[in-house]
């Protein structure tokens, strides 16, 4: 089988082979690639037994000369050879569509002659361009990550109207106010809908994504498939006695959808009962700390977050960690007492999967696909989305009951190891590939 992957980023193994910097986002995709490369090093016996030997090609967005890359590279410790292709895309402005990507994908298809294409994610314009240029829906597989069209509807996550309407100097200069950000999500969501209409096959993993995608394309075949997380999250375990007591961890908080503002309001409610509480936030900071230039770059959402920090008496209790490596992310999970997912909408966030694998007690909004990931009260605590009081009550339930924390930690780790079982997920992927490539 000749399978062509179409990815949102240059995967670390490719970047390392090219001597380029790389992102650690979408680590689950690295997990799948590592498994395929390992099987290739062993002669591809399982692949041959299950679906026929796989010849893999990988496409990814790149800049400069790498956007025309068409080269076989030796990847990973095994040194397995993979044909790699770059394509030009303005990833900083994913709301913009460039039809020249269709021409580039046509060139790639002619060179690689794939039996099928596997598009990972619907969030970027290249996904639509790839499907449009391919013209074989029956050999097109789209893997659902988030659902951007649904996220557009929930983008403001209950922000007060006056906050949603505000603009700072940075927002005006960049033409990137909160309302403009939502509009960009809508544009991306419309392209996502068109992409899904071109896909004969879809992989998903929650009841939420199944319902949404089948409503958009009833004729597509839906294949259930869980994801494999990054290798390091299968090792190590959270311990209540070793973590920072009354410390919350949020994996991202630079735009309203992620619910950072709800966490701050919940902390204001909890502060009297737990005066030593604290919050760590991974990812980009929008708080404008670091001097005059940083303050000039603060968006309206960042100003609102700062006002909530002041209102809730949280000065010195909120730490934005910046972009973290895989090792740093794992360290942050293990350091907190509770991992919080306060988003107004998620499908099945990898952050929850990673936290559960490590046994970090999770408090998550009951929204989107999250209820498919855990049993409330046994494998985590669900709270009403957009409700800081409900969030605070979920955290309080955990912090006032150490025995419950330990029980949830153990049970969620068992479930996560079943959900994210690398062997099972690899076999399932091969089954799906065999099913699609065997079609006439």
C-alpha positions as CSV (number, residue, x, y, z in Angstrom):
1,X,0.0,0.0,0.0
2,X,1.2,3.5,-0.9
3,X,-0.2,5.8,1.7
4,X,0.4,9.6,1.6
5,X,0.0,11.5,4.8
6,X,-0.9,15.2,4.7
7,X,0.1,16.8,8.0
8,X,-0.3,20.2,9.6
9,X,3.4,20.5,10.6
10,X,6.8,19.2,9.7
11,X,7.1,16.2,12.0
12,X,10.1,16.2,14.3
13,X,11.7,13.1,12.7
14,X,11.7,14.9,9.3
15,X,13.0,18.2,10.8
16,X,15.8,16.3,12.5
17,X,16.7,14.7,9.2
18,X,16.8,18.1,7.6
19,X,18.5,19.9,10.4
20,X,15.5,22.2,10.9
21,X,13.8,23.5,14.0
22,X,10.5,21.8,14.7
23,X,7.3,21.9,16.7
24,X,6.2,19.4,19.3
25,X,2.6,19.9,18.5
26,X,0.5,16.9,17.4
27,X,2.8,14.5,19.3
28,X,0.3,11.7,18.8
29,X,1.2,11.8,15.1
30,X,4.8,11.2,16.0
31,X,3.6,8.2,18.0
32,X,2.0,6.7,14.9
33,X,5.0,7.5,12.8
34,X,7.4,5.9,15.3
35,X,5.4,2.7,15.3
36,X,5.3,2.6,11.5
37,X,9.0,3.2,11.3
38,X,9.7,0.5,13.9
39,X,7.6,-2.0,12.0
40,X,9.5,-1.1,8.8
41,X,12.8,-1.7,10.6
42,X,11.5,-5.2,11.6
43,X,10.6,-5.9,8.0
44,X,7.0,-4.7,8.2
45,X,5.8,-8.2,9.2
46,X,2.7,-6.9,11.0
47,X,1.8,-4.6,8.2
48,X,2.2,-7.4,5.7
49,X,0.1,-9.8,7.8
50,X,-2.7,-7.2,8.3
51,X,-2.8,-5.1,5.2
52,X,0.2,-5.5,2.9
53,X,3.5,-3.7,3.3
54,X,3.1,0.1,3.6
55,X,5.1,2.5,1.6
56,X,4.7,5.9,3.3
57,X,4.9,9.4,1.9
58,X,4.5,12.5,4.1
59,X,3.5,16.1,3.0
60,X,3.9,19.1,5.3
61,X,3.9,22.9,5.1
62,X,7.3,24.5,4.8
63,X,9.0,27.8,4.0
64,X,11.5,28.8,1.4
65,X,13.3,26.2,-0.6
66,X,11.8,23.4,1.6
67,X,8.3,24.2,0.2
68,X,9.4,22.4,-3.0
69,X,11.1,19.5,-1.2
70,X,10.6,16.1,-2.8
71,X,13.1,13.8,-1.3
72,X,13.5,10.4,0.3
73,X,14.8,10.8,3.9
74,X,16.0,8.3,6.4
75,X,13.9,8.9,9.5
76,X,14.2,7.9,13.2
77,X,16.5,5.5,14.9
78,X,15.6,2.8,12.4
79,X,16.6,4.8,9.4
80,X,13.5,3.8,7.5
81,X,13.2,5.6,4.2
82,X,10.2,7.8,3.6
83,X,9.4,10.1,0.7
84,X,8.9,13.6,2.0
85,X,7.2,16.6,0.3
86,X,7.0,20.2,1.3
87,X,4.3,22.7,0.2
88,X,4.0,26.4,0.7
89,X,1.3,27.6,3.1
90,X,0.7,30.8,5.2
91,X,0.1,28.9,8.5
92,X,0.1,32.2,10.4
93,X,-3.1,33.1,8.5
94,X,-5.0,29.9,8.1
95,X,-8.2,31.8,7.1
96,X,-6.6,32.6,3.8
97,X,-6.8,30.1,0.9
98,X,-4.2,29.9,-1.8
99,X,-5.3,27.8,-4.8
100,X,-1.7,27.3,-5.8
101,X,-1.6,24.6,-3.2
102,X,-3.8,22.5,-5.4
103,X,-1.2,22.7,-8.2
104,X,1.5,21.6,-5.7
105,X,-0.5,18.6,-4.5
106,X,-1.2,17.5,-8.1
107,X,2.6,17.4,-8.6
108,X,3.0,15.4,-5.4
109,X,0.3,12.9,-6.4
110,X,1.9,12.4,-9.8
111,X,5.3,11.8,-8.3
112,X,4.2,9.5,-5.4
113,X,1.2,7.8,-7.1
114,X,-0.6,7.0,-3.7
115,X,-3.2,4.4,-3.3
116,X,-5.0,6.7,-0.8
117,X,-4.4,9.9,1.0
118,X,-4.7,10.4,4.8
119,X,-5.4,14.0,5.8
120,X,-4.7,14.7,9.5
121,X,-7.0,17.4,10.7
122,X,-9.4,19.9,9.0
123,X,-8.1,23.1,10.5
124,X,-5.8,24.4,7.7
125,X,-6.5,25.3,4.1
126,X,-4.1,22.8,2.7
127,X,-6.5,20.0,3.8
128,X,-9.2,21.3,1.5
129,X,-6.6,21.9,-1.3
130,X,-5.3,18.3,-0.9
131,X,-8.7,16.7,-1.2
132,X,-9.8,19.0,-4.0
133,X,-6.7,18.2,-6.1
134,X,-7.0,14.4,-5.4
135,X,-10.5,13.9,-6.8
136,X,-10.9,10.4,-5.3
137,X,-13.3,10.6,-2.4
138,X,-13.4,6.8,-2.1
139,X,-9.6,6.9,-1.4
140,X,-9.6,10.0,0.8
141,X,-9.4,9.6,4.6
142,X,-9.8,12.6,6.8
143,X,-8.8,12.3,10.5
144,X,-10.8,14.5,12.8
145,X,-8.9,16.4,15.5
146,X,-11.0,19.4,16.5
147,X,-14.0,20.6,14.6
148,X,-13.3,24.2,13.7
149,X,-16.8,25.1,12.4
150,X,-18.3,24.1,15.8
151,X,-15.5,26.0,17.6
152,X,-16.4,29.2,15.7
153,X,-19.8,29.1,17.3
154,X,-18.3,28.8,20.8
155,X,-15.4,31.0,20.3
156,X,-16.2,33.7,22.8
157,X,-16.9,31.2,25.6
158,X,-19.3,33.5,27.5
159,X,-17.2,36.7,27.3
160,X,-19.2,39.8,28.3
161,X,-20.4,41.6,25.2
162,X,-18.4,44.7,26.0
163,X,-15.2,42.6,26.2
164,X,-15.8,40.9,22.9
165,X,-16.3,44.3,21.3
166,X,-13.0,45.8,22.6
167,X,-9.9,46.4,20.6
168,X,-6.4,47.3,21.8
169,X,-3.6,49.0,19.8
170,X,-2.3,45.6,19.0
171,X,-5.7,44.3,17.7
172,X,-6.1,47.4,15.5
173,X,-2.6,47.2,14.0
174,X,-2.9,43.4,13.3
175,X,-6.5,43.5,12.3
176,X,-7.0,40.8,14.9
177,X,-9.7,41.8,17.3
178,X,-11.8,39.2,19.1
179,X,-14.6,39.6,16.6
180,X,-12.1,39.3,13.7
181,X,-10.6,36.2,15.3
182,X,-14.1,34.6,15.4
183,X,-14.7,35.6,11.8
184,X,-11.4,33.8,10.8
185,X,-12.7,30.7,12.6
186,X,-15.9,30.9,10.6
187,X,-13.9,31.1,7.3
188,X,-11.8,28.1,8.3
189,X,-15.0,26.3,9.3
190,X,-16.6,26.8,6.0
191,X,-13.6,25.3,4.3
192,X,-13.7,22.4,6.7
193,X,-17.3,21.7,5.7
194,X,-16.3,21.7,2.0
195,X,-13.4,19.3,2.8
196,X,-15.6,16.8,4.6
197,X,-17.9,16.7,1.6
198,X,-14.9,15.5,-0.5
199,X,-14.0,12.7,2.0
200,X,-15.3,9.2,1.5
201,X,-13.8,8.1,4.8
202,X,-13.5,9.8,8.2
203,X,-11.8,8.7,11.4
204,X,-13.0,10.0,14.7
205,X,-13.2,8.9,18.3
206,X,-16.1,10.6,20.1
207,X,-19.9,10.5,19.8
208,X,-19.7,14.3,19.2
209,X,-17.4,14.1,16.1
210,X,-19.4,11.2,14.7
211,X,-22.6,13.1,14.9
212,X,-21.2,16.4,13.5
213,X,-19.3,14.8,10.5
214,X,-22.2,12.5,9.6
215,X,-24.5,15.4,9.5
216,X,-22.1,17.2,7.2
217,X,-21.5,14.2,4.9
218,X,-24.0,11.3,5.5
219,X,-22.4,9.2,2.7
220,X,-18.9,9.2,4.3
221,X,-17.9,6.0,6.1
222,X,-17.1,6.8,9.7
223,X,-14.2,4.7,11.2
224,X,-13.7,4.8,14.9
225,X,-10.0,5.1,15.9
226,X,-8.3,6.3,19.0
227,X,-5.0,8.1,19.1
228,X,-1.6,7.2,20.4
229,X,0.0,9.7,22.6
230,X,3.7,10.7,22.8
231,X,5.9,8.0,24.1
232,X,7.0,9.7,27.4
233,X,3.4,10.0,28.7
234,X,3.2,6.2,29.0
235,X,5.9,6.3,31.7
236,X,5.7,7.8,35.2
237,X,2.7,8.4,37.5
238,X,1.3,11.3,39.3
239,X,1.5,11.2,43.1
240,X,-0.5,13.4,45.5
241,X,2.3,13.6,48.0
242,X,4.7,14.8,45.4
243,X,2.7,17.5,43.6
244,X,2.2,21.2,44.4
245,X,-0.8,21.3,46.6
246,X,-3.8,23.3,45.3
247,X,-2.1,23.9,42.0
248,X,-4.1,23.9,38.8
249,X,-2.6,23.4,35.3
250,X,-4.2,24.7,32.1
251,X,-2.6,23.5,28.8
252,X,-3.5,26.6,26.8
253,X,-5.1,30.0,27.4
254,X,-4.3,32.5,24.7
255,X,-7.8,32.8,23.2
256,X,-11.3,32.8,24.8
257,X,-12.4,29.3,23.6
258,X,-10.0,27.7,26.1
259,X,-11.8,29.3,29.1
260,X,-8.8,30.9,30.9
261,X,-11.2,33.6,32.2
262,X,-13.5,31.0,33.7
263,X,-10.6,29.4,35.6
264,X,-9.6,32.8,37.0
265,X,-13.2,33.4,38.3
266,X,-13.3,29.9,39.8
267,X,-10.0,30.6,41.5
268,X,-11.5,33.8,43.0
269,X,-14.2,31.7,44.6
270,X,-11.7,29.1,45.8
271,X,-9.1,31.6,47.1
272,X,-10.7,32.0,50.6
273,X,-10.8,28.3,51.2
274,X,-7.4,27.5,49.6
275,X,-5.3,30.7,50.1
276,X,-2.2,28.9,48.7
277,X,-3.8,28.0,45.4
278,X,-1.9,28.7,42.1
279,X,-2.3,28.2,38.4
280,X,0.2,27.2,35.7
281,X,-0.7,27.9,32.1
282,X,1.2,26.5,29.1
283,X,1.5,28.2,25.7
284,X,1.7,31.7,24.6
285,X,1.2,34.5,27.1
286,X,-1.3,37.2,26.3
287,X,-0.9,39.0,29.6
288,X,1.5,41.6,28.4
289,X,4.1,41.1,31.1
290,X,7.7,42.0,30.4
291,X,7.9,45.7,29.9
292,X,6.4,48.5,27.7
293,X,6.8,46.7,24.4
294,X,5.0,43.7,25.8
295,X,2.2,45.9,27.0
296,X,1.8,47.4,23.5
297,X,1.3,43.9,22.1
298,X,-1.4,42.9,24.6
299,X,-4.7,41.9,23.0
300,X,-8.2,42.7,24.4
301,X,-8.5,39.2,25.8
302,X,-5.2,39.6,27.7
303,X,-6.4,42.9,29.2
304,X,-9.6,41.2,30.3
305,X,-7.6,38.4,31.9
306,X,-5.4,40.9,33.8
307,X,-8.5,42.6,35.1
308,X,-9.8,39.3,36.4
309,X,-6.5,38.6,38.1
310,X,-6.8,41.9,39.9
311,X,-10.5,41.5,40.7
312,X,-10.0,38.0,42.2
313,X,-6.9,38.8,44.2
314,X,-4.7,36.5,42.2
315,X,-1.5,38.6,41.9
316,X,1.5,36.3,42.0
317,X,-0.7,33.2,41.7
318,X,-0.8,32.8,37.9
319,X,2.3,31.7,36.0
320,X,2.3,31.5,32.2
321,X,5.0,29.0,31.3
322,X,5.3,29.7,27.5
323,X,5.7,27.0,24.9
324,X,6.9,23.8,26.5
325,X,8.9,20.8,25.2
326,X,7.4,17.3,25.7
327,X,9.6,16.9,28.8
328,X,8.6,20.2,30.3
329,X,4.9,19.5,29.6
330,X,5.1,16.2,31.4
331,X,6.8,17.9,34.3
332,X,4.0,20.5,34.6
333,X,1.4,17.8,34.6
334,X,3.1,15.9,37.4
335,X,3.6,19.1,39.4
336,X,0.0,20.1,39.6
337,X,-2.7,18.7,41.8
338,X,-5.5,19.1,39.1
339,X,-5.4,19.4,35.4
340,X,-8.2,21.7,34.1
341,X,-9.9,21.7,30.7
342,X,-12.2,24.7,30.8
343,X,-12.8,25.0,27.0
344,X,-16.3,25.9,25.7
345,X,-15.8,23.2,23.1
346,X,-13.3,20.4,22.6
347,X,-13.5,17.1,20.7
348,X,-10.9,14.9,22.5
349,X,-8.0,17.1,23.5
350,X,-4.7,15.4,23.7
351,X,-4.0,17.3,26.9
352,X,-6.7,15.3,28.7
353,X,-5.3,12.1,27.2
354,X,-1.8,12.9,28.4
355,X,-3.0,13.9,31.9
356,X,-5.1,10.7,32.2
357,X,-2.2,8.5,31.1
358,X,-0.1,10.0,33.9
359,X,-3.0,9.7,36.4
360,X,-3.3,13.5,37.0
361,X,-6.8,14.1,38.3
362,X,-8.8,15.9,35.6
363,X,-11.6,18.5,36.0
364,X,-13.1,19.1,32.5
365,X,-16.0,21.0,31.0
366,X,-18.9,18.7,29.9
367,X,-18.8,19.7,26.3
368,X,-18.2,18.3,22.8
369,X,-16.5,14.9,22.9
370,X,-15.1,15.2,26.5
371,X,-17.9,13.0,28.0
372,X,-16.7,10.2,25.7
373,X,-13.3,10.3,27.4
374,X,-14.2,9.7,31.0
375,X,-16.9,8.6,33.4
376,X,-17.9,11.5,35.6
377,X,-16.9,11.0,39.3
378,X,-14.9,7.9,38.6
379,X,-12.3,8.8,35.9
380,X,-12.4,12.6,36.3
381,X,-14.8,15.3,37.3
382,X,-17.1,17.0,34.7
383,X,-18.5,20.5,35.3
384,X,-20.9,22.7,33.4
385,X,-19.2,24.5,30.6
386,X,-18.9,28.3,31.0
387,X,-19.8,28.1,34.7
388,X,-17.0,29.2,37.0
389,X,-19.0,28.1,40.1
390,X,-19.4,24.6,38.7
391,X,-15.7,24.5,37.9
392,X,-14.8,25.7,41.4
393,X,-17.1,23.0,42.9
394,X,-15.4,20.3,40.8
395,X,-11.9,21.4,42.0
396,X,-13.2,21.7,45.6
397,X,-14.6,18.1,45.3
398,X,-11.1,16.9,44.5
399,X,-9.1,19.0,46.9
400,X,-11.3,18.2,49.9
401,X,-11.1,14.4,49.2
402,X,-7.6,13.0,48.9
403,X,-8.9,9.5,48.7
404,X,-11.1,10.4,45.7
405,X,-8.1,12.0,44.0
406,X,-6.1,8.9,44.3
407,X,-9.0,6.7,43.2
408,X,-9.6,8.8,40.1
409,X,-5.9,8.9,39.4
410,X,-5.7,5.1,39.3
411,X,-8.9,4.6,37.3
412,X,-8.3,7.2,34.7
413,X,-4.8,5.9,34.0
414,X,-6.2,2.4,33.4
415,X,-8.8,3.8,31.0
416,X,-6.3,6.0,29.2
417,X,-3.9,3.1,28.7
418,X,-6.7,1.2,27.1
419,X,-7.9,4.2,25.0
420,X,-4.4,5.1,23.9
421,X,-3.0,1.6,23.5
422,X,-0.3,1.9,20.8
423,X,-0.6,-1.7,19.6
424,X,-4.4,-1.6,19.3
425,X,-4.5,1.8,17.7
426,X,-1.8,0.7,15.2
427,X,-3.7,-2.4,14.3
428,X,-6.9,-0.4,13.8
429,X,-5.1,2.1,11.5
430,X,-3.9,-0.8,9.3
431,X,-7.4,-2.2,9.2
432,X,-8.7,1.1,8.0
433,X,-6.0,1.4,5.4
434,X,-6.7,-2.1,4.1
435,X,-10.4,-1.4,4.0
436,X,-10.0,1.7,1.9
437,X,-7.2,0.5,-0.5
438,X,-9.1,-2.8,-1.2
439,X,-12.1,-0.9,-2.6
440,X,-12.4,-0.8,-6.3
